[in-house]
Amino acid sequence: MFPNSKLYLFLTIFYLGLLGCASEELTSARLYIQQENWEKAEEFLVKALELEPENAEIPYLLGKLIYAKRKEWNKMNEMFDRALKLDKEKVILEGGTVKQYVEQSRSKFWSNTFNIGVNEFNKFRKLSGDERKTALDKAISLFKEAMHISPGESQTYPILATCYYESGNGDLAKDYAAKAVMLSPSDFDANFTAGQIFTTLNDKKGALMYFVKAVEIDPTSSSAIRHLAQSYYDIGKMDKSIETYQIAIKNETDRTVKADLHFNLGVLFMQEGNFMDAEDNFMMAYDFNPDDVEALVGMAQTFETAEKWSRSEKFYRELISLEPNYPEHYKGMARILIKQGKKDEAEYYYNKSKRVGSK
């Protein structure tokens, strides 16, 4: 207790009464708030609201100091919304408007909860076994809580969608990814994340829609363009896929990624029967990344399909030297040699493939 508590009580009530024509109930509630006596503060705030139903400060205080402390977020928002509806421009407390105080409070409660959720999600990515599942469950719980605190905060939904995808709940993952885009249709991250989730859940048309929008929002994003090109391929639009891969290659600066793009483009040209452009892109893939064995495989197979046996043989030999324990390279070499009439040598490589494969 305070020293000389009766005098303190009188002076505090007198001082608070000077702040405006507040009811005795609101004045008493303010006193209990100062004393951090939340039970009595709630009691008098509820009474004050009955007497002053048009005073926007009262539901704000109930929301922030009573319901938020108990994590009763629906009640908090009910009070916040009531305060805003009454008079969002009313100046209260230390000079801010109701709208400013509500936004600040929601943002504070949301960010605190959201950031703890992010920490749990990061733990999930590093852990294994039961600990991994526990961290993911905590992250989902916290992100759902953050969603209840501030339903209009679109940043919550993509990561919650990702959590549900990781937990194996594809339907909820898609629902929350779509919700993020609905709240922020011009947000690049929301559209891009939705595209990724819909792709992994095999909703190819849905994924395409989101990647198209992501590229519209940021035409310079090589990652979004790559995914868009793949989406076109997934739904069978080969011409659009090729065109989009060519755009992605122009925008990409990372040599390794550029090599992958050329490789994918080479595969598309090979499927189209355009062996010349396929060869060019596989060569570019290999030039940008000499460690890319897949580019060599692509070239060997392209020349094999085009019936350019000697050129295909050259790349199969190189593949065997790079990966001597991979039986498919020997089988490829055997096929090429048969086509050239080199039966004895072909038999050697075929038998070699069986010996390597049995190890």
Steps between C-alpha positions, in 0.01 A plus 500: 500500500596862457599709802207710614279309256181696575667827398648332188159363404335842540768683301504241221122507458505881511775512236337246271170679533663810355578309181139521391145452605551132571263295708607388844520148362749598227700707748517202736594271210791731411618487859493120508686494169775711660513252787499205252198357674357350183203325658364821651597696187287267288209523741493880484573524128197278430288721727640811334412367155140450610486861620703650211422280197617777262847540657747332262778499759325242719474212251858573392624464859296183548646353184863586566534470875252227586423266211841518331672416827287186519562427131129520434566637154145484368375707793793738457413555136133538583590784737748655258245493218238653728739782593578568134134499407416748777765761414828393342633857493433572867813608690552290812763421764830671409381680190459233233179417321300184561602376156870554572482322836305205359742457209803525728359248747398249235836534330690449826301191605516357149874553450590352840300184429601477134873530578483223759328289235780571254754388759312172547478449124875554468553243777280256307724533195808411703363223723406138437265238643244588767667833575450603139127424514463678833663815362274494193188456714606795716565712192155422359336583834683833522427600140132418553508717812664780301225462240234546769679804640509677164291321236588759238877450531577316176856410603367229733331292233785393267713362782197334660427342161859376485467350848186312404670373186791374712251331735341316207174695498486607136143634507572747779831593337317599182225679693739723692721564196193617308389710799834683498452595135140602562613740775795636300444430130794720399746343742778313320589265787137399556453409133836329468450290814151403386644392164763284668248333732249434222783355288615259770138392554465431127242774434669607178241746374474668839878531518516656153252771598710606798833493316354709217395759760838485677682573174256785425584651840877455460605436138867495607469202736691218332369254758136583422567483127664157539201368689264650244688328219473168684128560559441551130687176437294317764174583322639420155550852366841430350531818292421722799740297714784540251431872465496548876820300553672723245389807696622340824842434347533868401414615852712248692848597619595190702703268275385180667134598477554614143644155422188334642278724289691413183476133590122519548468688173711234331263231627203688358663542160591130499139407574393724213744324266708817464838330547708795387361737764506218755871447432571873526330525838664189642836639389419833668400315816834320501693821426336681791547206736764243398403291803149454362504133403134519404591736216734235362226239533269734313749543218569126477128422484427783258757375250382143554141599423619698198695190386831684511678196636860616508416824679284314750783253558735785584278618787430150632875444522538824691218399734664164569825673589316738736268241658659155452263336749177599326367208290268708278798667333635159394159397370481819296845435358398142410193625311705752302765243410235253379361770271850543355545125447763467775347188656802371692566834665128544567493161676792606717316814618173314551674241721680783677165663581383178668820469705482863611130469580555195722747676728 
